[in-house]
């Protein structure tokens, strides 16, 4: 395990693309870009924001009225997607210089909470105040909405789409608890994933042997598990002693590395995958 050097601002979102690690920090419009081999800072990008004021500019990148809640990347278009929880928008940025390629508001004025990219390179947006997954093209045109219904659920925190078309979803309940489940369009009730903790974030794994996701959980059972879905069979578990409060994760398929935001710091785990998954 490797831990990146600490900074004054805690990390709130991260993603990898083309041998680089991108980190967004709380209260900042700046994205730090690290080389994944040496973990040295190679450059910084600035998130363009319609909310940015002159005071923000002179405050060295502070984000007035802008809150990064999640970030993901697309290998085909070589870009980043950043969700602004305050403004209810998604920003597509060029990975090399941070130039904004597209920006769109989430339908219905909803507040985005989680992002992911499908195998078709569309963007899945989960909203904490809606039970519909919103799918957009890379330029922000609506593709479809997937209504996810389950008793006592009031919002969605994160979702990733599997190869089969089903979604693994983290839902928010009316008691502020969270549930992880597999949602299939042809079933009335989603299949719950057993969890003794508080599901918080996911990362999908490209694998020819089946559908797998990493699931980060907080609480008394804080940790990160590799699950085969829909069977919910655990294939790997990161040691509890090395994680306190995982918040965001991303998976690098080519390097077999899992990046975990734990209590505001980034921890890097090099994973030896089971032979039947390679």
LINZI-V819045 format. One record per backbone hydrogen bond with DSSP energy under -1.0 kcal/mol. CO is the residue of the C=O (numbers start at 1). NH is the residue of the N-H. If there is no record, write none. Layout:
CO;NH / CO;NH
This chain:
2;268 / 10;26 / 13;24 / 15;22 / 19;36 / 20;17 / 21;34 / 22;15 / 23;32 / 24;12 / 24;13 / 25;28 / 27;63 / 29;47 / 31;45 / 32;23 / 33;42 / 33;43 / 34;21 / 35;39 / 40;35 / 43;33 / 45;31 / 49;52 / 53;57 / 54;58 / 57;60 / 61;29 / 63;66 / 67;85 / 70;83 / 72;81 / 74;79 / 78;95 / 79;74 / 80;93 / 81;72 / 82;91 / 83;69 / 84;88 / 84;89 / 88;106 / 89;84 / 90;104 / 91;82 / 92;101 / 92;102 / 93;80 / 94;98 / 99;94 / 102;92 / 104;90 / 106;109 / 111;128 / 114;126 / 116;124 / 118;121 / 122;118 / 123;136 / 124;116 / 125;134 / 126;113 / 126;114 / 127;130 / 127;156 / 131;148 / 133;146 / 134;125 / 135;143 / 135;144 / 136;123 / 137;140 / 141;137 / 144;135 / 146;133 / 150;153 / 152;174 / 155;172 / 158;170 / 160;168 / 162;165 / 166;162 / 167;183 / 168;160 / 169;181 / 170;157 / 170;158 / 171;179 / 172;154 / 172;155 / 173;176 / 177;173 / 179;171 / 180;193 / 181;169 / 182;191 / 183;167 / 184;187 / 191;182 / 198;218 / 201;216 / 203;214 / 211;229 / 212;205 / 213;227 / 214;203 / 215;225 / 216;200 / 216;201 / 217;223 / 218;198 / 219;222 / 223;217 / 224;238 / 225;215 / 226;235 / 226;236 / 227;213 / 228;232 / 228;233 / 233;228 / 236;226 / 239;242 / 240;243 / 245;263 / 248;261 / 250;259 / 252;256 / 252;257 / 256;271 / 257;252 / 258;269 / 259;250 / 260;267 / 261;247 / 262;265 / 264;11 / 265;262 / 266;4 / 267;260 / 268;2 / 269;258 / 274;277 / 275;278
